[in-house]
């Protein structure tokens, strides 16, 4: 079971280690039942404790993931609001945009390659990403007044509708669907990377506010891929709960959902800018 979300794509995520059987230290006496020794009642097994699985502190639940996702996104939104209100348009806002984006991307990679998710890293990501989102939102609001609130509302509505469709229509995530979304996401990321490099030479073909058929199509594909990634994340978390993942993995699920929600918000913000020239 794999997820396209980089945070949820570790091959050992959700795995619960089985109990290890340790062979007995003594042989069986003639006429004795397995595990029975002279002077011991029938059925007594001195090695029984070696067969018992280690106690588990807790299991991940859907409510646990929802609570931690709300905490993570709440932290992100609070920092974004502070950045939006108190950082003026100018070089400082540009620095917050660039530095926040690069640092938050580095934190995503760091968490993705860690076996265990540290809640401090998750909340640190939320705060740093909040600086980036606040700066981006301030720039778009300055250029296209009134665009941020519809983008925020559209993000949560799209996520809620995706979750509703996933549960109501009982969407089954097949390996073929997962591969298609992964290939599409990687291809889209490649297009954005090329566009970013060309922007330094004034040749970018996807720019905010520049309504072209290609730019509109690219943003529509981006929104669709983000929604598909949400479906993969919902399925992955549901499977993790069913498999009895440790309670600490709730932070990984919350982190993955937050990363995808940020991507969805950026895509909706950009697609709205095409109609607010």
C-alpha positions as CSV (number, residue, x, y, z in Angstrom):
1,X,0.0,0.0,0.0
2,X,1.6,3.3,-1.1
3,X,0.5,6.9,-1.3
4,X,1.4,9.5,-3.9
5,X,1.7,12.1,-1.1
6,X,5.5,12.3,-0.3
7,X,4.8,12.4,3.4
8,X,2.8,9.2,3.3
9,X,5.0,7.3,0.8
10,X,7.4,5.5,3.1
11,X,7.2,1.7,2.5
12,X,7.2,1.0,6.2
13,X,4.5,3.4,7.2
14,X,1.6,1.9,9.0
15,X,3.4,-1.4,9.5
16,X,3.0,-3.1,12.8
17,X,5.8,-5.5,13.8
18,X,4.6,-9.0,14.5
19,X,5.5,-10.9,17.6
20,X,8.7,-12.9,17.3
21,X,8.6,-16.5,18.5
22,X,11.5,-17.5,20.6
23,X,12.2,-21.2,20.8
24,X,12.2,-22.9,24.2
25,X,15.5,-23.4,26.0
26,X,14.8,-26.9,27.2
27,X,13.8,-30.1,25.5
28,X,10.7,-32.2,26.1
29,X,10.8,-35.1,28.6
30,X,9.5,-38.5,27.5
31,X,5.8,-38.7,28.2
32,X,5.5,-35.0,28.9
33,X,3.2,-32.7,27.0
34,X,4.9,-29.8,25.1
35,X,6.0,-27.2,27.6
36,X,5.5,-29.5,30.7
37,X,8.4,-30.3,33.0
38,X,8.7,-32.6,36.0
39,X,6.8,-31.2,39.0
40,X,4.9,-28.8,36.8
41,X,1.1,-28.9,36.1
42,X,0.0,-30.0,32.7
43,X,0.0,-27.2,30.2
44,X,2.4,-25.0,32.1
45,X,4.7,-23.1,29.7
46,X,7.7,-21.2,31.2
47,X,8.3,-19.6,27.8
48,X,4.8,-18.3,27.4
49,X,5.9,-14.7,28.0
50,X,8.3,-15.0,25.1
51,X,5.4,-15.6,22.7
52,X,3.3,-12.6,23.8
53,X,3.4,-9.5,21.6
54,X,4.7,-6.3,23.0
55,X,2.0,-4.1,24.5
56,X,0.9,-1.3,22.2
57,X,0.4,2.2,23.7
58,X,-2.5,3.1,21.3
59,X,-3.9,2.8,17.9
60,X,-4.5,5.6,15.3
61,X,-8.1,6.6,14.9
62,X,-9.9,8.8,12.4
63,X,-10.8,11.2,15.3
64,X,-7.1,11.4,16.2
65,X,-6.2,12.3,12.6
66,X,-8.9,14.9,12.4
67,X,-7.8,16.5,15.7
68,X,-4.2,16.7,14.7
69,X,-5.1,18.0,11.2
70,X,-7.2,20.7,12.7
71,X,-4.3,21.7,15.0
72,X,-1.8,21.7,12.1
73,X,-3.9,23.7,9.7
74,X,-5.0,26.0,12.5
75,X,-1.4,26.8,13.3
76,X,-0.7,27.4,9.6
77,X,-3.7,29.7,9.2
78,X,-2.8,31.7,12.4
79,X,0.7,32.4,11.2
80,X,-0.5,33.1,7.7
81,X,-3.0,35.7,9.1
82,X,-0.2,37.4,11.1
83,X,2.0,37.6,8.1
84,X,-0.8,38.8,5.9
85,X,-1.7,41.6,8.3
86,X,1.7,42.8,9.6
87,X,4.2,42.3,6.7
88,X,4.0,45.2,4.3
89,X,4.2,44.8,0.5
90,X,7.8,45.2,-0.5
91,X,11.2,43.5,-0.2
92,X,10.3,42.0,3.2
93,X,7.2,40.3,1.8
94,X,9.2,38.9,-1.1
95,X,11.8,37.6,1.3
96,X,9.1,36.0,3.4
97,X,7.7,34.4,0.3
98,X,11.0,33.0,-1.0
99,X,12.5,32.0,2.3
100,X,9.3,30.5,3.7
101,X,8.7,28.5,0.5
102,X,12.3,27.1,0.5
103,X,12.4,26.3,4.2
104,X,9.0,24.7,4.3
105,X,9.9,22.5,1.2
106,X,13.1,21.4,3.1
107,X,11.0,20.5,6.2
108,X,8.7,18.4,4.0
109,X,11.6,16.4,2.7
110,X,13.0,16.0,6.2
111,X,9.8,14.6,7.5
112,X,9.3,12.4,4.5
113,X,12.6,10.6,5.1
114,X,12.2,10.2,8.8
115,X,10.9,6.9,10.1
116,X,9.1,8.4,13.0
117,X,7.2,11.8,12.8
118,X,8.1,14.3,15.5
119,X,5.0,16.5,16.3
120,X,7.4,19.4,16.8
121,X,8.5,19.1,13.1
122,X,4.9,19.0,12.0
123,X,4.0,22.2,13.9
124,X,7.2,23.9,12.8
125,X,6.3,23.1,9.2
126,X,2.8,24.6,9.8
127,X,4.4,27.8,11.1
128,X,6.9,28.2,8.3
129,X,4.4,27.3,5.7
130,X,2.1,29.8,7.3
131,X,4.7,32.5,6.6
132,X,4.8,31.4,2.9
133,X,1.0,31.2,2.5
134,X,0.6,34.6,4.2
135,X,3.1,36.3,1.9
136,X,1.6,34.7,-1.2
137,X,-1.9,35.6,-0.2
138,X,-0.8,39.2,0.5
139,X,0.7,39.5,-2.9
140,X,-2.4,38.1,-4.7
141,X,-4.7,40.3,-2.6
142,X,-2.7,43.4,-3.4
143,X,-2.7,42.5,-7.1
144,X,-6.3,41.2,-7.3
145,X,-8.4,42.7,-4.3
146,X,-10.9,40.3,-2.9
147,X,-9.3,37.1,-4.2
148,X,-8.1,35.5,-1.0
149,X,-11.4,34.7,0.8
150,X,-12.9,32.9,-2.2
151,X,-9.7,30.9,-2.6
152,X,-9.8,29.9,1.1
153,X,-13.5,29.0,0.9
154,X,-12.9,27.1,-2.4
155,X,-10.1,25.1,-0.8
156,X,-12.2,23.8,2.1
157,X,-15.3,23.3,0.0
158,X,-13.3,21.2,-2.5
159,X,-11.7,19.2,0.3
160,X,-15.1,18.6,1.9
161,X,-16.7,17.6,-1.4
162,X,-13.8,15.2,-2.1
163,X,-14.2,13.6,1.3
164,X,-18.0,13.3,0.8
165,X,-17.6,11.8,-2.6
166,X,-15.0,9.3,-1.3
167,X,-17.3,8.2,1.5
168,X,-20.7,8.4,-0.2
169,X,-19.6,6.7,-3.5
170,X,-17.2,4.3,-1.7
171,X,-14.4,5.1,-4.0
172,X,-11.9,2.3,-4.2
173,X,-8.3,3.3,-4.9
174,X,-6.7,0.8,-7.3
175,X,-3.0,0.4,-8.0
176,X,-3.7,1.6,-11.5
177,X,-5.4,4.8,-10.3
178,X,-2.5,5.3,-7.8
179,X,0.1,5.0,-10.6
180,X,-1.8,7.4,-12.9
181,X,-2.0,10.0,-10.2
182,X,1.7,9.6,-9.3
183,X,2.8,9.9,-13.0
184,X,0.5,12.9,-13.5
185,X,1.8,14.6,-10.4
186,X,5.4,14.1,-11.3
187,X,4.8,15.4,-14.9
188,X,3.0,18.5,-13.5
189,X,5.8,19.2,-11.1
190,X,8.2,19.0,-14.0
191,X,6.2,21.5,-16.0
192,X,6.2,23.9,-13.0
193,X,9.9,23.5,-12.6
194,X,10.5,24.4,-16.2
195,X,8.2,27.4,-16.0
196,X,10.0,28.6,-12.8
197,X,13.4,28.5,-14.6
198,X,12.0,30.3,-17.7
199,X,10.5,33.0,-15.4
200,X,14.0,34.3,-14.7
201,X,14.3,35.1,-18.5
202,X,10.8,36.5,-18.8
203,X,9.7,33.5,-20.8
204,X,7.3,31.9,-18.2
205,X,4.2,30.4,-19.9
206,X,2.2,30.1,-16.6
207,X,1.9,33.4,-14.8
208,X,-0.7,34.7,-12.4
209,X,-3.3,37.0,-14.0
210,X,-2.2,36.0,-17.5
211,X,-5.3,34.2,-18.9
212,X,-4.2,31.9,-21.7
213,X,-5.7,28.6,-22.8
214,X,-2.5,26.8,-21.7
215,X,-2.3,28.5,-18.3
216,X,-6.0,27.9,-17.6
217,X,-5.6,24.2,-18.6
218,X,-2.5,23.8,-16.5
219,X,-4.2,25.2,-13.4
220,X,-7.3,23.1,-14.0
221,X,-5.1,20.0,-14.2
222,X,-3.3,21.1,-11.0
223,X,-6.5,21.4,-9.1
224,X,-7.6,18.0,-10.4
225,X,-4.3,16.4,-9.4
226,X,-4.5,17.9,-5.9
227,X,-8.1,16.5,-5.5
228,X,-6.9,13.1,-6.6
229,X,-4.1,13.3,-4.1
230,X,-6.6,14.0,-1.4
231,X,-8.4,10.8,-2.4
232,X,-5.2,8.9,-2.1
233,X,-4.5,10.4,1.3
234,X,-8.0,9.6,2.6
235,X,-7.7,6.0,1.4
236,X,-4.2,5.7,2.9
237,X,-5.2,7.0,6.3
238,X,-8.3,4.7,6.3
239,X,-6.2,1.7,5.5
240,X,-3.7,2.7,8.3
241,X,-6.5,2.8,10.8
242,X,-7.8,-0.6,9.7
243,X,-4.3,-2.1,9.9
244,X,-3.9,-0.8,13.5
245,X,-1.1,1.8,12.9
246,X,0.4,3.3,16.1
247,X,-1.3,6.4,17.4
248,X,1.8,8.5,16.7
249,X,1.2,8.0,13.0
250,X,-1.8,10.3,13.3
251,X,0.7,13.2,13.0
252,X,2.0,11.8,9.7
253,X,-1.6,11.6,8.3
254,X,-2.3,15.1,9.5
255,X,0.9,16.4,7.9
256,X,0.2,14.7,4.6
257,X,-3.3,16.2,4.4
258,X,-1.9,19.7,5.2
259,X,0.7,19.5,2.5
260,X,-2.0,18.5,-0.1
261,X,-4.4,21.2,1.2
262,X,-1.7,23.9,0.7
263,X,-1.1,22.7,-2.8
264,X,-4.9,22.8,-3.5
265,X,-5.1,26.4,-2.1
266,X,-2.2,27.7,-4.3
267,X,-3.8,26.2,-7.4
268,X,-7.2,27.6,-6.7
269,X,-5.7,31.0,-5.9
270,X,-3.9,31.0,-9.2
271,X,-6.9,29.9,-11.3
272,X,-9.0,32.6,-9.7
273,X,-6.4,35.2,-10.6
274,X,-6.9,34.5,-14.3
275,X,-10.4,36.0,-14.1
276,X,-9.4,39.0,-11.9
277,X,-7.2,40.9,-14.3
